[in-house]
Amino acid sequence: MKMPHVIDSWIKASSWKSRFLPFAAFLSVALSAAFLGSCDSGDGPAAEVPDKPALLVVLSFDQMRNDYLDRWSEHWSDRGFARLMRDGRRYTESAYKHATTETGPGHAIIGTGSYPRRHGIVQNNFFDRRRNRSFYAVEDASAPVFGIEAYEPGRAALKGRSPRNLQMPTLGDWIKRRLPGSKSVSISSKDRAAICMGGHLADAVVWLNEEAPGFTTSIYYDSLAPTWLKSLDVPAWMAKYSGRTWNGFLPEASYKTADSMPGEGVFAGGGSTFPHVLPQFDPASPKSFVRAVNVTPFAAELTFEAAKTAVRELQLGKDTIPDILTVSISSTDYAGHLFGPDSRELLDIYLKCDTLLGDYIDFLDETVGQGAWVLALSADHGVGTVPETAAAEGKRAGRVEEIDLAERIDTYLTETFPTRESVAWLDAAEFPNVFINQASLDSARVNREAVVDSLSKFLMSQEDVALAFSGKKLINGSLDIQSDIVDLAAMSAYPDRTGDVMVFLPPNYLYGSTPAGHGSPYEYDRRVPLLFYGWRVASGNSSDAASPADIAPTFASFIGLELPGVDGNVLSTSK
């Protein structure tokens, strides 16, 4: 079921520079000169650091803004985020360079080292003009998802998932093609996060299934779900959380915000203030329970436990061939959407993640070996302030209903360009991308460019629109607009998946009623953490330009590989 032609075609199209560099030549020059730091901070004699890391670990905290590391620094233990900031390499100016800051595109950037203009995952949901319908980022009807209780092929098959929409290989794909015997594993609560980082050739890509209490995968990756998942007794974990109370981890005086902020959402079956009580777990109808768990610290605990299980069961980092493990923590995003970035609940999630991160670092030191592994920590996107909170602070802010904006567009086009028949003007409105129907153009006897130009001007007259322009002109470079948004949108523009018109809201505006959100080209959605820690990484901060797209090429350089045709750069992790 796997799709090697994506990787094969990429290799074929690459220059000679993409070929595997002999370890002897590469390591004798590049590594000895550039990577002089040591991850050993103990008092005893330093352990011998291997020539290359045995295990590459990518850890993404979904929706983590860069400022969280400093804003909550007084609450960090010495073992988690503070250890990475103290002993690792932090790129303080890290920011994405694309406009559609969503989970699918962000994790695909981390996985491939390139932006949507290359990898094709332009949004979580996008319209594909060539196939004339909308797609979920990792949708694939030919790759059924396994049910939890029945791992056998053809049983309990759920909707299909695979990386077929991802048009580039991930770092894990590249490593497996160049280094036979390498293992690649990807884990998350979200299917799109696990798949977009794991890629096409991974040995295991698993995510938490809402339909039943456990991690699952699709037939794309194997005819059977990984047997090691059975050693992770998720139903027992769910029973452990049944009826569990989540109260604030800090004393009341330690919180700097109110327990209920303007616009904050309501926990399942409860309110917007602590304590939050999980519903009782019912194995016969687990979806509502799993969704409730996902917005608590307990879901992060479960994901880290799965990441430990994968290392133990698959013996990751146990031989001379480098392995790669990518992990995305999703509860930070679920809670961030529901409660907002200024909530006590989100701080509590990160306090738990701080402890879990410290435990995981210790686990890797014990299991793989201190100095034998390397970690990159980042996020798929940031998040904006809840509009109601922003408005309470005196900022211009608001909400836009997607269906309302689509109706405004349709009404304007209907009135401006009368058609001979009753025809829908839009094929799709997957904002910021708007697709115009060809039949409507034919019926109105008008060319597409004229309609696009007219619609763009109309949208620019709307109070809740910041910028609108032609997607075609953006892609072919003929757009005559000077704007940072245009430059960022160009990194998100992929042929057939970019609309006739792209439309962007003003800062602090959101689509829909979800309390907090992201997806904009603004700094609060683009600025995310970027830290490296472990094997030969020197401590310190760097203000050099950097982004999560740099993780894949930098990790590749650690093991003597060079990624061809990517947007990211190899970062220096030395002093």
LINKA-V993282 format. One record per backbone hydrogen bond with DSSP energy under -0.5 kcal/mol. CO is the residue of the C=O (numbers start at 1). NH is the residue of the N-H. Records with the same first field share a line. If there is no record, write none. Layout:
CO = NH  NH
This chain:
2 = 4
3 = 6
4 = 8
5 = 9
6 = 10
7 = 11
8 = 12
9 = 13
10 = 14
11 = 14
15 = 18
16 = 19
22 = 26
23 = 27
24 = 28
25 = 29
26 = 29  30  31
27 = 32
29 = 33
30 = 34
31 = 35
34 = 36
39 = 41
54 = 323
55 = 57  374
56 = 325
57 = 59  376
58 = 60  327
59 = 378
60 = 62  329
61 = 64
63 = 65
65 = 68
66 = 69
67 = 71
68 = 72
70 = 73
72 = 75
73 = 76
77 = 82
80 = 84
81 = 85
82 = 86
83 = 87
84 = 88
88 = 90  540
89 = 532
90 = 92  542
91 = 94
94 = 528
99 = 101
100 = 102
102 = 106
103 = 107
104 = 108
105 = 109
106 = 110
107 = 111
108 = 112
109 = 113
111 = 171
113 = 567  568
115 = 118  119
116 = 120
119 = 167
120 = 122
124 = 137
126 = 135
127 = 129
128 = 132  133
133 = 128
135 = 126
136 = 139
138 = 162
140 = 143
143 = 161
144 = 219
145 = 158
150 = 147
151 = 225
152 = 155
155 = 147
158 = 145
160 = 140
163 = 166
165 = 167
170 = 174
171 = 175
172 = 176
173 = 177
174 = 178
175 = 179
179 = 182
183 = 324
184 = 203  204
185 = 326
186 = 206
187 = 328
188 = 208
190 = 194
191 = 195
192 = 196
193 = 197
194 = 198
195 = 199
204 = 186
206 = 188
207 = 216
208 = 210
209 = 214
212 = 214
214 = 209
216 = 207
217 = 146
218 = 221  222
226 = 229
227 = 230
228 = 231
229 = 232
231 = 233
232 = 234
233 = 237
234 = 238
235 = 239
236 = 240
237 = 241
238 = 242
241 = 244
244 = 278
245 = 247
246 = 275  276
251 = 254  255
252 = 255
261 = 264
267 = 270
271 = 267
276 = 246  278
279 = 243
281 = 283
282 = 285
286 = 290
287 = 291
288 = 292
289 = 293
290 = 294
291 = 295
292 = 295
293 = 296  299
296 = 299  300
297 = 301
298 = 302
299 = 303
300 = 304
301 = 305
302 = 306
303 = 307
304 = 308
305 = 309
306 = 310
307 = 311
308 = 312
309 = 313
310 = 314
311 = 315  316
315 = 318
320 = 322
323 = 56
324 = 185
325 = 58
326 = 187
327 = 60
328 = 189  330
329 = 62
330 = 333  334
331 = 335
332 = 336
333 = 337
334 = 338
335 = 339  340
336 = 340
337 = 516
338 = 265
340 = 343
343 = 347
344 = 348
345 = 349
346 = 350
347 = 351
348 = 352
349 = 353
350 = 354
351 = 355
352 = 356
353 = 357
354 = 358
355 = 359
356 = 360
357 = 361
358 = 362
359 = 363
360 = 364
361 = 365
362 = 366
363 = 367
364 = 368  369
365 = 370
369 = 372
372 = 54  55
373 = 535
374 = 57
375 = 533
376 = 59
377 = 531
378 = 61
386 = 389  390
387 = 391
388 = 392
389 = 393
390 = 395
391 = 394
395 = 397
398 = 510
400 = 402  512
401 = 405
402 = 406
403 = 407
404 = 408
405 = 409
406 = 410
407 = 411
408 = 412
409 = 413
410 = 414
411 = 415
412 = 416
413 = 417
421 = 423
425 = 437
428 = 435
429 = 431
430 = 433
432 = 503
433 = 430
434 = 500  501
435 = 427  428
437 = 441
438 = 442
439 = 443
440 = 444
441 = 445  446
443 = 420
447 = 451
448 = 452
449 = 453
450 = 454
451 = 455
452 = 456
453 = 457
454 = 458
455 = 459
456 = 460
457 = 461
458 = 461
459 = 462
462 = 465
467 = 504
469 = 502
470 = 474
471 = 475
472 = 476
473 = 477  478  479
474 = 477
479 = 481
481 = 483
483 = 487
484 = 488
485 = 489
486 = 490
487 = 491
488 = 99  491  492
489 = 492
490 = 493
491 = 117
492 = 494
494 = 497  498
496 = 129
500 = 471
501 = 434
502 = 469
504 = 466  467
506 = 509
508 = 398
510 = 400
515 = 387
517 = 384
522 = 525  526
523 = 527
524 = 383
525 = 382
526 = 96  528
527 = 66
530 = 91
531 = 377
532 = 89
533 = 375
534 = 537
536 = 37  538
540 = 90
542 = 92  93
546 = 95
547 = 550
548 = 551
549 = 553
550 = 554
551 = 555
552 = 556
553 = 557
554 = 558
555 = 559
556 = 559  561
557 = 560
560 = 21
569 = 571
571 = 573
573 = 538
